[in-house]
């Protein structure tokens, strides 16, 4: 059924379909009994998949990666689809429109997407207020805050943007992810170099400590999201830095700028232009990075992202050393039941 619906939706522009679909789901979920039906259809009951990571209790290990619900507008609806956690953002201090449209493209032959969204979001203040209203619902859903810098902020001042976002969102997210690995903000990836990264992360760790002491709460877990295009030496530098400053974890990985081994024609790829590639083509590289980090530094918790469509893909990431996984492109291709399919599939493989 979803395959037929997907084929129809794929006729229309990707970004328009995204918002149409989510707004339609939002409309349905406004009716209480309909939301309960959806939750019953897509949620795996019981506590068998619960997992404690970063001193947080996740109801399951399958999350929705940043970029899907940038502005925290669909948490009520996405919770009904059975995700264990949702990462909102990327959030920047000031609202910004992102890059010109079209900026989201499907590659069905490769089960992939290319996006150059450019951190389009409503800004930290508006999103924080939305999250505070959400928290009044007393939901057990874990919310991560993915934070970045505004496009107009020079790299030497980037640390200030990350601090502003951290400060604004501190009381309304459960963990933070520092995004310096998107390929869609000019020069952002230069911040992955060790010295630039150390300045951002150490300042956030200091702010984390100050804020937790001032309001009498525990520090928020602070993670770093890395690109799949890093060299092994760069990854070694990140592992060293993460260990040195007691970073709480890594998200591996973001989208890639590589266009190698695609089934989509080179003409189509050229016509699409720049952007980050996600989905099945990133799967192998993402898993290899997860495995490498885990072997080098098994004490660093990892959230794995990249090419997860089914239970076998998630299991591969977990076996490589990840504690949690995130889907995004897989959601687009597999549909709203993806979390349930992964959880049930993994349980069945454990039984067999």
C-alpha positions as CSV (number, residue, x, y, z in Angstrom):
1,X,0.0,0.0,0.0
2,X,2.7,2.5,1.0
3,X,4.7,1.6,-2.2
4,X,1.7,2.7,-4.3
5,X,1.3,5.9,-2.3
6,X,5.0,6.6,-2.5
7,X,5.0,6.3,-6.3
8,X,2.2,8.9,-6.4
9,X,3.9,11.3,-4.0
10,X,7.2,10.9,-5.8
11,X,5.6,12.6,-8.9
12,X,5.6,15.9,-6.9
13,X,8.5,18.0,-5.6
14,X,10.1,16.4,-2.6
15,X,10.0,19.4,-0.2
16,X,6.4,20.1,-1.0
17,X,5.4,16.5,-0.4
18,X,7.2,16.5,2.9
19,X,5.2,19.3,4.3
20,X,2.0,18.2,2.7
21,X,2.4,14.7,4.3
22,X,3.3,16.0,7.7
23,X,0.5,18.6,7.8
24,X,-1.9,15.9,6.8
25,X,-0.7,13.7,9.6
26,X,-1.0,16.6,12.0
27,X,-4.6,17.2,10.9
28,X,-5.5,13.5,11.5
29,X,-3.8,13.5,14.9
30,X,-5.9,16.4,16.1
31,X,-8.7,13.9,16.4
32,X,-7.9,12.0,19.6
33,X,-9.2,8.6,18.7
34,X,-7.6,8.7,15.2
35,X,-4.2,9.4,16.8
36,X,-4.7,6.5,19.1
37,X,-5.4,4.3,16.1
38,X,-2.2,5.5,14.4
39,X,-0.2,4.9,17.5
40,X,-1.6,1.4,17.9
41,X,-0.7,0.7,14.2
42,X,2.9,2.0,14.4
43,X,4.1,1.6,17.9
44,X,5.7,-1.5,19.4
45,X,4.1,-2.0,22.8
46,X,6.0,-3.0,26.0
47,X,9.4,-2.1,27.4
48,X,11.5,-4.7,25.8
49,X,13.3,-2.2,23.5
50,X,14.0,0.4,26.3
51,X,17.6,1.5,26.5
52,X,19.5,3.8,28.8
53,X,22.2,5.9,27.1
54,X,23.7,9.3,28.2
55,X,21.8,8.7,31.5
56,X,18.6,9.1,29.5
57,X,15.9,6.4,29.2
58,X,15.0,5.9,25.6
59,X,11.8,3.9,25.0
60,X,13.5,2.3,22.0
61,X,16.8,2.7,20.0
62,X,15.3,4.0,16.7
63,X,15.2,7.7,16.4
64,X,14.4,10.3,13.7
65,X,17.5,12.3,12.6
66,X,17.8,16.0,12.5
67,X,16.4,17.8,9.4
68,X,13.0,16.0,9.3
69,X,11.3,18.2,11.9
70,X,13.6,21.2,11.9
71,X,11.2,23.5,13.8
72,X,9.7,21.0,16.3
73,X,6.3,21.3,14.7
74,X,5.4,17.7,14.4
75,X,6.5,16.0,17.7
76,X,3.0,14.9,18.7
77,X,2.5,13.2,15.3
78,X,6.0,11.7,15.1
79,X,5.7,10.3,18.6
80,X,2.6,8.3,17.4
81,X,4.8,6.7,14.7
82,X,6.8,4.9,17.4
83,X,10.2,6.6,17.4
84,X,12.2,6.4,20.5
85,X,13.7,9.8,20.1
86,X,13.5,12.8,17.7
87,X,16.3,15.2,17.0
88,X,15.0,18.6,16.0
89,X,16.9,21.2,14.0
90,X,19.4,22.1,12.9
91,X,18.6,25.2,14.9
92,X,20.4,28.5,14.4
93,X,20.3,31.6,16.7
94,X,18.5,33.7,14.1
95,X,15.8,32.4,11.8
96,X,16.9,31.9,8.2
97,X,15.2,30.8,5.0
98,X,18.0,28.4,3.9
99,X,19.1,28.0,0.3
100,X,16.9,28.6,-2.8
101,X,14.4,26.0,-3.9
102,X,14.5,23.4,-5.3
103,X,16.8,22.0,-2.6
104,X,15.7,18.5,-1.9
105,X,15.9,15.8,-4.6
106,X,15.1,12.1,-4.7
107,X,17.3,9.4,-6.3
108,X,15.0,6.4,-6.4
109,X,17.4,4.2,-8.3
110,X,19.8,4.6,-5.4
111,X,17.3,4.8,-2.6
112,X,18.9,8.1,-1.8
113,X,18.3,11.9,-1.4
114,X,20.4,14.9,-2.1
115,X,19.6,18.0,-0.1
116,X,21.1,21.5,0.2
117,X,18.5,22.9,2.6
118,X,21.0,25.2,4.3
119,X,19.8,25.2,7.9
120,X,16.4,26.7,7.1
121,X,14.6,27.1,10.5
122,X,12.5,29.5,12.6
123,X,15.4,30.4,15.0
124,X,16.3,29.3,18.5
125,X,13.9,31.6,20.4
126,X,10.7,30.5,18.5
127,X,11.7,26.8,18.5
128,X,12.5,26.9,22.2
129,X,9.1,28.3,23.0
130,X,7.5,25.6,20.9
131,X,9.5,23.0,22.9
132,X,8.5,24.4,26.2
133,X,4.9,24.1,25.3
134,X,5.6,20.5,24.2
135,X,7.2,19.6,27.5
136,X,3.9,20.6,29.3
137,X,2.5,17.4,27.8
138,X,4.8,15.3,30.0
139,X,5.8,13.0,27.2
140,X,8.5,10.4,27.7
141,X,9.8,11.0,24.1
142,X,13.5,12.0,24.2
143,X,14.2,15.2,22.2
144,X,17.6,16.1,20.9
145,X,18.6,19.6,19.9
146,X,20.8,19.8,16.8
147,X,22.5,23.2,16.8
148,X,24.4,25.1,14.1
149,X,25.6,28.6,13.0
150,X,23.8,31.1,10.9
151,X,25.1,31.4,7.3
152,X,26.2,35.0,7.7
153,X,28.2,34.3,10.9
154,X,32.0,34.0,10.1
155,X,33.7,30.9,11.3
156,X,35.8,32.8,13.8
157,X,32.6,33.8,15.6
158,X,30.8,30.5,15.1
159,X,31.3,29.6,18.8
160,X,29.0,32.4,19.7
161,X,26.2,31.0,17.6
162,X,26.5,27.6,19.2
163,X,26.5,29.1,22.7
164,X,23.4,31.1,21.9
165,X,21.5,28.1,20.7
166,X,22.7,26.0,23.7
167,X,21.6,28.7,26.1
168,X,18.2,29.1,24.5
169,X,17.4,25.4,24.3
170,X,19.0,24.2,27.5
171,X,15.8,23.8,29.5
172,X,13.8,22.2,26.7
173,X,15.9,19.5,25.0
174,X,17.3,16.3,26.6
175,X,20.6,16.3,24.7
176,X,22.5,18.4,22.3
177,X,24.3,17.7,19.0
178,X,26.8,20.1,17.6
179,X,26.5,20.2,13.8
180,X,29.7,21.3,12.0
181,X,29.4,18.6,9.3
182,X,26.6,19.8,7.0
183,X,27.9,20.4,3.5
184,X,25.3,23.0,2.8
185,X,26.5,26.0,4.8
186,X,29.6,27.6,3.2
187,X,32.9,26.7,5.1
188,X,31.0,25.0,7.9
189,X,33.0,21.8,7.6
190,X,36.2,23.7,8.3
191,X,35.0,23.8,11.9
192,X,35.6,20.0,12.1
193,X,39.4,20.8,12.3
194,X,40.7,20.1,15.8
195,X,41.5,23.6,17.0
196,X,38.2,25.1,15.8
197,X,36.2,22.3,17.2
198,X,38.0,22.3,20.5
199,X,37.1,26.0,21.0
200,X,33.4,25.4,20.3
201,X,33.1,22.2,22.4
202,X,35.1,23.4,25.4
203,X,33.1,26.6,25.6
204,X,29.8,24.6,25.4
205,X,31.1,22.2,28.1
206,X,31.8,25.2,30.4
207,X,28.4,26.7,29.7
208,X,26.8,23.3,30.3
209,X,28.4,23.2,33.7
210,X,27.5,26.8,34.6
211,X,23.9,26.4,33.6
212,X,23.4,23.0,35.3
213,X,24.8,24.5,38.6
214,X,22.8,27.7,38.4
215,X,19.4,25.8,38.0
216,X,20.3,22.8,40.1
217,X,20.1,20.1,37.4
218,X,22.4,17.7,35.7
219,X,24.5,18.6,32.6
220,X,23.0,18.0,29.3
221,X,24.6,15.3,27.1
222,X,26.7,17.0,24.4
223,X,27.4,15.1,21.2
224,X,29.2,16.0,17.9
225,X,27.9,15.0,14.5
226,X,30.6,14.1,12.0
227,X,30.8,13.9,8.2
228,X,31.4,10.6,6.4
229,X,34.0,12.4,4.2
230,X,36.6,12.8,7.0
231,X,40.0,11.2,6.7
232,X,41.0,8.6,9.3
233,X,43.5,11.0,10.7
234,X,40.7,13.6,11.1
235,X,38.6,11.0,12.8
236,X,41.5,10.1,15.1
237,X,41.8,13.8,16.0
238,X,38.1,13.9,16.9
239,X,38.4,10.8,19.0
240,X,41.3,12.3,20.8
241,X,39.4,15.6,21.4
242,X,36.3,13.8,22.5
243,X,38.3,11.8,25.0
244,X,40.2,14.9,26.2
245,X,37.1,17.0,26.9
246,X,34.8,14.2,28.0
247,X,32.4,14.6,25.2
248,X,29.3,12.5,25.8
249,X,29.1,10.9,22.3
250,X,29.3,11.1,18.5
251,X,26.7,11.0,15.8
252,X,28.1,9.1,12.8
253,X,27.4,10.2,10.1
254,X,26.0,13.2,8.3
255,X,25.5,13.4,4.5
256,X,28.3,13.0,2.0
257,X,29.5,15.2,-0.8
258,X,30.7,12.1,-2.7
259,X,28.8,10.9,-5.8
260,X,30.7,7.7,-6.4
261,X,29.0,4.4,-7.5
262,X,25.5,5.8,-8.1
263,X,23.0,4.2,-10.4
264,X,21.4,7.6,-11.2
265,X,22.9,8.9,-14.4
266,X,25.7,11.4,-14.3
267,X,23.5,13.8,-16.3
268,X,20.8,13.8,-13.6
269,X,23.4,14.2,-10.8
270,X,25.0,17.2,-12.6
271,X,21.6,18.8,-13.1
272,X,20.8,18.5,-9.4
273,X,24.0,20.1,-8.4
274,X,25.5,20.5,-5.0
275,X,24.2,19.1,-1.7
276,X,24.6,16.3,0.8
277,X,23.8,12.7,-0.3
278,X,22.0,10.5,2.1
279,X,20.5,7.0,2.1
280,X,21.8,3.7,0.9
281,X,25.0,5.0,-0.8
282,X,26.2,6.2,2.6
283,X,25.5,3.0,4.4
284,X,28.8,1.2,4.1
285,X,31.0,4.2,4.8
286,X,28.8,5.2,7.8
287,X,29.1,1.7,9.3
288,X,32.9,1.6,8.7
289,X,33.3,4.9,10.6
290,X,31.1,3.6,13.5
291,X,33.2,0.5,13.7
292,X,36.4,2.4,13.6
293,X,35.4,4.8,16.4
294,X,34.2,1.9,18.5
295,X,37.3,-0.1,18.1
296,X,39.5,2.9,18.8
297,X,37.5,4.3,21.7
298,X,34.8,1.9,22.9
299,X,34.0,4.2,25.8
300,X,32.5,6.8,23.4
301,X,28.7,6.3,22.9
302,X,27.7,6.4,19.2
303,X,24.4,7.2,17.5
304,X,24.6,5.7,14.0
305,X,23.0,7.4,11.0
306,X,23.3,6.6,7.3
307,X,21.5,4.1,5.1
308,X,19.2,2.5,7.6
309,X,16.1,1.1,5.9
310,X,15.4,-2.2,7.6
311,X,16.1,-4.2,10.7
312,X,19.2,-5.8,9.2
313,X,20.7,-2.3,8.5
314,X,20.1,-1.2,12.1
315,X,21.5,-4.5,13.4
316,X,24.6,-3.9,11.3
317,X,25.1,-0.5,12.9
318,X,24.5,-1.9,16.5
319,X,27.0,-4.7,15.9
320,X,29.5,-2.2,14.7
321,X,29.3,-0.4,18.0
322,X,26.4,2.0,17.9
323,X,24.0,2.2,20.9
324,X,21.2,4.0,19.0
325,X,20.3,4.6,15.4
326,X,18.6,7.3,13.4
327,X,16.6,7.1,10.2
328,X,15.7,9.9,7.8
329,X,16.0,8.9,4.1
330,X,14.8,5.4,5.1
331,X,11.6,7.0,6.4
332,X,10.9,8.5,3.0
333,X,11.4,5.3,1.1
334,X,10.0,2.8,3.6
335,X,7.1,4.8,5.1
336,X,5.7,5.6,8.6
337,X,6.1,2.0,9.8
338,X,9.9,2.0,9.6
339,X,10.5,2.2,13.3
340,X,8.1,-0.7,14.0
341,X,9.6,-2.8,11.2
342,X,13.1,-2.3,12.6
343,X,12.1,-3.1,16.2
344,X,10.1,-6.1,15.3
345,X,12.6,-7.4,12.8
346,X,15.5,-7.1,15.3
347,X,13.5,-8.9,18.0
348,X,12.6,-11.7,15.6
349,X,16.3,-12.1,14.6
350,X,17.3,-12.3,18.3
351,X,14.7,-15.1,18.8
352,X,15.8,-17.0,15.8
